[in-house]
Amino acid sequence: MRRLLVICALLALAAPAGALAVGSASGDGWLVVRNGDNGDGIGTDAKPYDARPVVTLVVTGFVIGHVSDQGRIAIYDLDAADQSSPEVTGASRVRDLTTTNGADGTMWKGTDFRFRAVQGTYKVVIWGSGVYVFAGGHGNVTLTGSSDTPRSDGSYSLNGGDFVSVPLQAQKTIGVSTAG
């Protein structure tokens, strides 16, 4: 019985990984954030930008994640031609957002919610604590850890590298752009 459970678990993990590998393009990279925390909280409904985001990500590819503690997320769809829409479950919708360049977005907040934005180009901004992110494709990310407790602000891995503490603030590149 144990062997059957182990085999089923391995198959369940291998199938999505295989699907991602088939859908990967040359130059794509990966970002994984575990238990990210900015130390600032989520700001207020009127001024969410008073808090520093844990993750600000602009990626062509996909982003999936979970905020296990209190958090806020804004997702902007930067490619109106794509056929998919971001999904957030377990959070309350706060409001629709529009930027000066016309990108439409939505902001949600809550505790213990999940999100995904796949098959497109997205800007994803996440505030709060208990932030878990898995992203694939190519783009840029800004990570912000806590200045008060730098050892408890989570860890991240970029493009298959080792996990390291989330820095106070750093901008990184996911994958390598193949345009040229």
Disulfide bonds with the S-S distance in Angstrom:
none
